[in-house]
């Protein structure tokens, strides 16, 4: 069975840009980790400066929590594209 989820995107706008791509990816990862450990918000990093959320509620709360950063400005990116996942598919191998 395929399930479709709309993922909500928050882009971290860095100013100034980190010196290296690795540093940018690391700062974004740390933001994701902080959201989870301090606020219980689960996110998925899909690029050096983008986090995905499964609900608009989590994305909105993340914007609030991340807006205190001195390294970046979080911005909600409208994302109407669904993300397909396979769950509870018992037909494998049938």
C-alpha positions, 0 to 999 in steps of 0.5 A: 500500500502506498501512502502519500504525505505532503512534506513541509519545507523550511529552508535555512537562509545563511548570511553570511554563507558558511565557509564550506558546504560541509560546515553548512550541512553540519549546522543544518544537521545540528538545527534538526537535532536541536528541534528533536532533542529540545522540542520533540519535533522530528525533521528530515534533512534533504539538502545542506540548508533544507529541513522537511516536516510531516506536518504544518504544525511542526514546520511552524513551530520549527520556524519559531524555535529556529528564528532565534539563530544568529547563523541563519534565517528560517523560511517556510517554502510552499511545497505541494509535491507529495512524498510517496512511501510504502507502508504495510505492503504485505504483497512483497514476493507474492 
